Amino acid sequence: MTSHRGVTLRYELDPLGFPERLRDRLFELSFDDETRDWMDDCFARPHGAVDKVKLAMARQVWSDFDANAMVRAHDMRVFGPAQWEALLTQVGARCGRLLDVGAGDGAVTDVLARPFDHVETTETSKGMAKRLRERSYVCHEVDMVGRFVPGGAPFDVVSLLNVIDRTARPLTLLAQLERVLGPDSLVVLTVPVPLRPHVHVGPRTVDPEERLPVDRKGFEAQVAALADIAFLGSGFEVVAISRVPYLCRGYREAPVLVLDDSVFALRMKS
């Protein structure tokens, strides 16, 4: 367990909490300098009271995603560059073409993009899509559950960071990824644990149409259930499992908000 400025950050994995068949897939990451710098910036420049009022008003009309895009609030951080490159090296990823699904405002994509030659994104929020294009990313304003197939070669890596717990049909989304993958491509997902899936529909929050089949309690138990049930059932094999804090810029009283993210590197079963 790591702590910075009083914020607890968890990277450790308990091998005994996983079935033996998954233990050799565990890959432990660690706190990195750029994440420390990002957190220090949050403490130096937290969102103010005016931002809080603007965001509350926007959320009465728009979804969380569109409201955050309009107010430019709650930028996120999942991987630090050193963590991301360590994971890519561990799983032997080719760093040619990256597709970042549900890329948000692009702050996380900026880290993911560094080792790659070509990057594309998808986003269903018009506000977030605008932010991505402001950062010069190719953004397909589509839902991957649909019939979208981007042109060009398959992607070497497809990332879905904190996406499948916020989409109406997560199992369908996982199954549809085959359309953009080559035989050696990798999928990298992060999923907040404990799992609390919900979908933003305008200012309302509703239950997803498809339920991720995870009923177990505890970090390791839920992660093992996702690996065994959701991902294997969608035709993937688990290449690596990690854990990172999912960080968000907050307000003066709590400059950094944190959730526990499970990390999975997956490959289509041959």
CORVEN-V846315 format. One record per pair of residues at least 4 apart in sequence whose C-alpha atoms are under 7 Angstrom apart, sorted by the first residue. I is the first residue (numbers start at 1). J is the second residue. D is the distance in Angstrom with one decimal. If there is no record, write none. Layout:
I;J;D, I;J;D
This chain:
1;9;6.2, 1;10;5.1, 1;11;6.6, 1;12;6.6, 2;8;5.9, 2;9;5.0, 2;10;6.2, 3;7;5.3, 3;8;4.5, 3;9;5.7, 4;8;6.8, 9;245;5.7, 10;244;6.3, 10;245;6.0, 11;28;6.5, 11;29;5.9, 11;30;6.0, 11;243;5.0, 11;244;5.2, 12;28;6.1, 12;243;6.8, 13;28;6.7, 15;23;5.8, 17;220;5.3, 17;221;6.5, 18;22;6.3, 18;23;6.3, 18;220;6.2, 18;221;6.9, 18;224;6.1, 19;23;6.7, 25;239;6.0, 25;240;4.6, 25;241;5.9, 26;240;5.8, 26;241;4.9, 26;242;6.1, 27;240;6.3, 27;241;5.9, 27;242;5.3, 28;242;5.6, 28;243;6.9, 29;83;6.2, 29;242;6.8, 32;36;6.5, 32;80;6.4, 32;82;6.6, 33;37;6.3, 34;38;6.1, 34;80;6.1, 35;39;6.2, 35;80;5.5, 36;40;6.2, 37;41;6.3, 38;42;6.4, 39;43;6.5, 39;256;6.8, 40;44;6.2, 41;45;5.8, 42;46;5.1, 42;249;5.8, 42;255;5.6, 42;256;6.4, 43;255;5.3, 46;249;6.6, 46;250;5.9, 46;251;5.0, 46;252;5.5, 46;255;5.3, 47;51;6.0, 47;250;6.0, 47;251;4.7, 47;252;6.7, 48;52;6.5, 48;251;6.1, 48;252;6.8, 49;53;6.4, 50;54;6.2, 51;55;6.0, 51;71;7.0, 52;56;6.2, 53;57;6.3, 54;58;6.1, 54;71;6.8, 55;59;6.1, 55;67;6.2, 55;68;6.9, 55;71;6.2, 56;60;6.7, 58;62;5.9, 58;67;5.2, 59;63;6.0, 59;64;6.0, 59;67;5.6, 59;203;5.7, 60;203;5.6, 61;202;6.7, 61;203;5.5, 62;66;5.9, 62;67;5.7, 62;202;4.8, 62;203;5.0, 63;67;6.0, 63;200;5.8, 63;201;6.2, 63;202;4.2, 63;203;4.7, 64;68;6.0, 64;200;6.9, 65;69;6.2, 65;125;6.4, 66;70;6.2, 66;125;5.9, 66;127;5.2, 66;128;6.6, 67;71;6.2, 68;72;5.4, 68;73;5.0, 68;74;6.6, 69;73;6.8, 69;105;6.9, 69;127;5.2, 69;128;5.4, 70;127;6.4, 74;248;5.6, 74;249;4.9, 74;250;6.3, 75;107;6.6, 75;248;5.8, 75;249;5.7, 76;107;6.6, 76;108;6.5, 76;247;5.7, 76;248;4.5, 76;249;6.6, 77;108;5.7, 77;246;6.2, 77;247;5.0, 77;248;6.3, 78;108;6.6, 78;244;6.9, 78;245;6.6, 78;246;5.0, 78;247;6.3, 79;83;5.9, 79;84;5.7, 80;84;6.2, 80;111;6.8, 81;85;6.1, 81;111;5.7, 82;86;6.0, 83;87;6.2, 84;88;6.3, 84;112;6.9, 85;89;6.1, 86;90;6.1, 87;91;6.4, 88;92;6.0, 88;93;5.2, 89;93;6.4, 91;239;6.7, 91;240;6.9, 93;186;6.9, 94;156;5.9, 95;115;6.0, 95;116;4.7, 95;117;6.8, 95;156;6.7, 96;116;5.2, 96;117;5.0, 96;118;6.2, 96;156;6.2, 97;116;6.2, 97;117;6.2, 97;118;4.8, 97;119;5.9, 97;155;4.9, 97;156;5.2, 97;157;6.6, 98;116;6.6, 98;118;6.3, 98;119;4.8, 98;120;6.3, 98;155;5.6, 98;156;6.1, 98;157;5.0, 98;158;5.8, 99;119;6.0, 99;120;4.9, 99;121;5.4, 99;155;6.4, 99;157;6.5, 99;158;4.8, 99;159;6.3, 100;109;6.9, 100;120;6.4, 100;121;4.7, 100;122;6.5, 100;158;5.9, 100;159;4.8, 100;160;6.3, 101;121;5.7, 101;122;4.9, 101;123;6.7, 101;159;6.0, 101;160;5.2, 102;122;5.4, 102;123;4.7, 102;160;6.6, 102;163;6.3, 103;109;6.4, 103;121;6.1, 103;122;6.2, 103;123;6.0, 104;123;6.6, 104;128;5.3, 105;128;4.9, 105;131;5.2, 105;132;5.5, 106;110;6.0, 106;132;5.3, 108;112;6.6, 109;113;5.8, 110;114;6.8, 113;119;6.4, 120;137;6.3, 120;138;5.0, 120;139;6.1, 121;137;6.9, 121;138;6.0, 121;139;4.7, 121;140;6.2, 122;139;5.3, 122;140;4.6, 122;141;5.7, 122;142;6.2, 123;128;6.9, 123;129;5.7, 123;139;6.9, 123;140;6.5, 123;141;5.1, 123;142;6.1, 124;141;5.4, 124;142;5.4, 124;143;5.9, 125;129;6.1, 126;130;6.2, 127;131;6.5, 128;132;6.2, 129;133;6.3, 129;139;6.3, 129;141;6.6, 130;134;6.2, 131;135;6.5, 132;136;6.6, 132;137;5.6, 132;139;6.7, 133;137;5.1, 133;138;6.6, 133;139;6.6, 144;148;6.1, 144;173;6.4, 145;172;6.3, 145;173;4.9, 145;176;6.4, 149;179;6.6, 149;180;6.7, 154;180;5.2, 154;181;5.1, 154;182;5.3, 155;180;6.1, 155;181;5.6, 155;182;6.8, 155;185;6.7, 156;181;7.0, 156;185;4.6, 156;186;6.3, 157;185;5.7, 157;186;4.8, 157;187;5.7, 158;186;6.4, 158;187;4.8, 158;188;6.3, 159;187;5.8, 159;188;4.7, 159;189;5.9, 160;188;6.3, 160;189;4.8, 160;190;6.7, 161;189;5.2, 161;190;4.7, 161;191;7.0, 162;190;5.2, 162;191;5.1, 162;192;6.6, 163;167;6.4, 164;170;5.0, 165;191;6.8, 165;196;7.0, 165;197;4.4, 165;198;6.4, 166;197;5.9, 166;198;5.3, 166;199;5.0, 167;199;5.7, 167;208;6.6, 168;199;6.1, 168;208;4.1, 168;209;5.1, 168;210;6.4, 169;173;6.2, 169;208;6.4, 169;209;5.8, 169;210;5.0, 170;174;6.3, 170;210;6.4, 171;175;6.3, 171;210;6.8, 171;234;6.9, 172;176;6.1, 173;177;6.6, 174;234;6.3, 175;234;5.5, 177;181;6.6, 181;185;5.5, 185;267;6.4, 186;265;6.6, 186;266;5.6, 186;267;5.0, 187;265;5.7, 187;266;5.0, 187;267;6.3, 188;264;5.6, 188;265;4.5, 188;266;6.3, 189;263;5.8, 189;264;5.2, 189;265;6.6, 190;261;5.9, 190;262;5.4, 190;263;4.5, 190;264;6.3, 191;261;5.4, 191;262;5.2, 191;263;6.7, 192;259;6.6, 192;260;5.5, 192;261;4.3, 192;262;6.1, 193;219;6.2, 193;260;5.6, 193;261;6.0, 193;262;6.6, 194;219;6.7, 197;208;7.0, 198;205;6.4, 198;206;5.8, 198;207;5.0, 198;208;5.8, 199;205;5.5, 199;206;5.3, 199;207;6.1, 199;208;6.0, 200;204;5.9, 200;205;4.7, 200;206;6.5, 201;205;6.0, 212;230;6.4, 213;229;6.8, 213;230;6.5, 214;222;6.4, 214;225;5.9, 214;226;6.5, 216;221;5.8, 216;222;5.4, 217;221;6.0, 217;222;6.1, 218;222;6.1, 219;223;6.1, 220;224;6.0, 221;225;6.2, 222;226;6.3, 223;227;6.2, 223;262;6.7, 224;228;6.0, 225;229;5.7, 226;230;5.0, 226;231;6.3, 227;231;5.4, 227;232;6.5, 227;238;6.7, 228;232;5.6, 229;233;5.6, 230;234;6.3, 231;235;6.6, 231;236;5.5, 232;236;5.0, 232;237;6.0, 235;268;6.0, 235;269;5.9, 236;266;6.0, 236;267;5.4, 236;268;4.4, 236;269;5.2, 237;266;5.6, 237;267;5.4, 237;268;6.1, 237;269;5.6, 238;264;6.9, 238;265;6.1, 238;266;4.7, 238;267;6.6, 239;265;5.4, 239;266;5.4, 239;267;6.8, 240;264;5.8, 240;265;5.0, 241;263;5.5, 241;264;4.8, 241;265;6.5, 242;262;6.1, 242;263;4.8, 242;264;6.5, 243;261;5.8, 243;262;4.7, 243;263;5.5, 244;260;6.5, 244;261;5.3, 244;262;6.6, 245;258;6.2, 245;259;5.8, 245;260;5.0, 245;261;5.6, 246;258;5.5, 246;259;5.0, 246;260;5.9, 246;261;5.7, 247;256;6.5, 247;257;5.7, 247;258;4.7, 247;259;6.6, 248;256;5.7, 248;257;5.0, 248;258;6.4, 249;255;5.9, 249;256;5.0, 249;257;6.3, 250;254;5.7, 250;255;4.3, 250;256;5.1, 250;257;5.8, 251;255;4.8
